[in-house]
Each structure stands twice: as C-alpha cells, then as structure tokens.
Amino acid sequence: MTVEGIRVSEGWLERREAADAAARARDLVEQVRPRLPSGGRRVIHDLACGTGAMGRWLAPLLPGEQHWVVHDRDADLLAVAAADVPGPAADGASVVVEPRRTDITRLCAEDLAGAALVTASALLDLLTGDELAGLIDLCAAAGCPALLTLSVVGRVELAPADPLDARVAAAFDDHQRRMTVGGRLLGPDAVAAAVEGFERLGAEVLVRPSPWRLGAAEAELAAEWFTGWVGAACEQEDGLGAAAEGYTARRVARARAGRLAVTVGHADLLVLPP
Ligand SMILES: C[S@@+](CC[C@H](N)C(=O)[O-])C[C@H]1O[C@@H](n2cnc3c(N)ncnc32)[C@H](O)[C@@H]1O
C-alpha cells in the first residue's frame, strides 16, 4: 500500500470541503446523469472516500435511489462518512451509505460488480504508477463511468507573487513525486498517466480544470494550505527551510489577513467506458 505512513486529518478534510465543492467541475455531472441505469437503485462506489465529501456533493445532484458504498482504509474517516450522510437525491429519492474498510489497491472486479458509477476524489496523485494501472483495470472491469476529481496538476499561482514561489513550487512537486516503500508517487503526473491509461483501453476521457481559488473569504484555509505547501517543499529540499524562513512568516501572515490570493490547479476526469 503506497501511502501507508500518511494519514489525512479529519479536520483538514472538513475545512477544505466547501472549497472542494466549489472547485469540482459540475458540467461533468451533466454527462454522468444520462449514463446512469434508467431505473432502480444505483450503486455508486466512492474509492478512498475520506469523510465522504464526494457523496455529500454529488448525491443531491443525481436523480434516483442511490446506494453509496464508501471505501477507505482509515476507520476514523470512514466513521464520519457513515455518520454524515448525503442529503436526498435530486428528485428526493433516498440515499444510503454503506461504509467498507478497504485498501482500494486490493479491490478486485467482483467487489465493484453491478456498479452504476465509480468515484474518487483527491486520490490519483497519491498513487504509484502500478497502483493507478490497477485502478484503471478495476474501473474498466466495472464497465461504468468513473468520475475522478480534484487531482493536483502541479500549477500553483500566488498573488502577489514572490521570487521564492517558483523554487518552493518545484520542491513541492518533487515531494509529491517522492519515493515510498510502494514505489514513486505520481503527484502532478497522475492526470496525464490516467488519461493515457484509460484511452489505451478505448475509454473516452473528459478532462476539466477544477482549481481551488482561495481569496479573502477563505483566508484561514489559504494560510493552512500555504503552511503545508511550504512545509512539504522544505522537507524535500535541503537548505530551503533556512532560505524560506522570512518568506514563510511573511506569506502566512498575508494569507491570514486575506491578502494572498491562492489558486491551486486540479483536474477532474470523467471516464466513459467504450
Ligand atoms: C486526500 S484524502 C481525500 C478524501 C476524500 N476522497 C475527499 O475528497 O475528501 C485521501 C484519502 O485516501 C485514502 N486512501 C489513500 N490510500 C488508500 C488506500 N490504498 N486504500 C484506501 N484508502 C486510501 C486516505 O485514507 C484518505 O481518506
């Protein structure tokens, strides 16, 4: 399992949920709707669901009875996903959530048999190339659309700009591509690799930008994101910590005051089986 040392905090997922919802590419949902089975209960598998934000965003945008099977290996996050269930479907039909403690890299085709839709959010960049290949095969075997949202693409814009931004951004991207016991993480290369892998199997892949745009109204989130961004970069590049000391303090204070506009590039993919 790739990210065995990394735990995502419940608080962080909660604080970013609104920014994620605002960033997600809604027009892809329009493409999903007509491709759902016409009647009956739709089974949707959300892979690496965290606290279940994807379901809370998507379920009320889709019509009909929905059964969300939410998978995560983190029992604490999964408990939140099971408790904080999505509102009713777009037409008022019921939505139920079934939590499953799963290592998604070990799922097999039978686990997703009968799925109407597979979803994942903020996951692809955390995978190795082999794990992504496994996920692509899994989705292909499921034979239904897959909505894979909010993968980082390695584009960060900060306004006003600072001369050190580019060095920090490069070190952060290297950190995202770091070696782990399971192999090298894809980080910002995940989207291109996913598109290529799905298209090789004959699927159509729709790609949409889904950037976070954090301004004065999201000042605390921007400051928290910035702190994590610089922290990861400094962990990656020897000497950057000392060079970035004044920079970090200055930029965090600016972010907290709502005077740093942050754009973090993501992409959403909708995979349509052949
Ligand atoms: C960045 S969080 C995203 C959570 C959620 N999808 C969202 O968008 O809010 C990544 C999630 O992937 C889960 N995860 C990572 N690798 C996993 C694996 N191999 N099996 C199951 N869950 C995994 C983590 O526990 C975490 O909940």
The ligand as an SDF file (V2000), in Angstrom:
LIG
                    3D

 27 29  0  0  0  0  0  0  0  0999 V2000
   -6.7630   13.4630    0.2720 C   0  0  0  0  0  0  0  0  0  0  0  0
   -7.8370   12.3430    1.0410 S   0  0  0  0  0  0  0  0  0  0  0  0
   -9.3110   12.5260    0.0650 C   0  0  0  0  0  0  0  0  0  0  0  0
  -10.5440   12.0630    0.7830 C   0  0  0  0  0  0  0  0  0  0  0  0
  -11.8550   12.2750    0.0210 C   0  0  0  0  0  0  0  0  0  0  0  0
  -11.9030   11.4940   -1.1750 N   0  0  0  0  0  0  0  0  0  0  0  0
  -12.0870   13.7350   -0.2670 C   0  0  0  0  0  0  0  0  0  0  0  0
  -12.0090   14.1440   -1.4370 O   0  0  0  0  0  0  0  0  0  0  0  0
  -12.3330   14.4960    0.6940 O   0  0  0  0  0  0  0  0  0  0  0  0
   -7.2080   10.7840    0.5070 C   0  0  0  0  0  0  0  0  0  0  0  0
   -7.9390    9.6070    1.1090 C   0  0  0  0  0  0  0  0  0  0  0  0
   -7.4340    8.4170    0.5220 O   0  0  0  0  0  0  0  0  0  0  0  0
   -7.4190    7.4030    1.4950 C   0  0  0  0  0  0  0  0  0  0  0  0
   -6.5080    6.3750    0.9800 N   0  0  0  0  0  0  0  0  0  0  0  0
   -5.2540    6.5550    0.5000 C   0  0  0  0  0  0  0  0  0  0  0  0
   -4.7620    5.3880    0.0680 N   0  0  0  0  0  0  0  0  0  0  0  0
   -5.7260    4.4580    0.2610 C   0  0  0  0  0  0  0  0  0  0  0  0
   -5.8040    3.0620    0.0210 C   0  0  0  0  0  0  0  0  0  0  0  0
   -4.7910    2.4000   -0.5310 N   0  0  0  0  0  0  0  0  0  0  0  0
   -6.9430    2.4160    0.3310 N   0  0  0  0  0  0  0  0  0  0  0  0
   -7.9950    3.0820    0.8890 C   0  0  0  0  0  0  0  0  0  0  0  0
   -7.9660    4.4020    1.1580 N   0  0  0  0  0  0  0  0  0  0  0  0
   -6.8470    5.0850    0.8470 C   0  0  0  0  0  0  0  0  0  0  0  0
   -6.9710    8.1330    2.7450 C   0  0  0  0  0  0  0  0  0  0  0  0
   -7.2760    7.4210    3.9200 O   0  0  0  0  0  0  0  0  0  0  0  0
   -7.7700    9.4320    2.6060 C   0  0  0  0  0  0  0  0  0  0  0  0
   -9.0380    9.3010    3.1940 O   0  0  0  0  0  0  0  0  0  0  0  0
  1  2  1  0
  2  3  1  0
  2 10  1  0
  3  4  1  0
  4  5  1  0
  5  6  1  0
  5  7  1  0
  7  8  2  0
  7  9  1  0
 10 11  1  0
 11 12  1  0
 11 26  1  0
 12 13  1  0
 13 14  1  0
 13 24  1  0
 14 15  1  0
 14 23  1  0
 15 16  2  0
 16 17  1  0
 17 18  1  0
 17 23  2  0
 18 19  1  0
 18 20  2  0
 20 21  1  0
 21 22  2  0
 22 23  1  0
 24 25  1  0
 24 26  1  0
 26 27  1  0
M  CHG  2   2   1   9  -1
M  END
$$$$
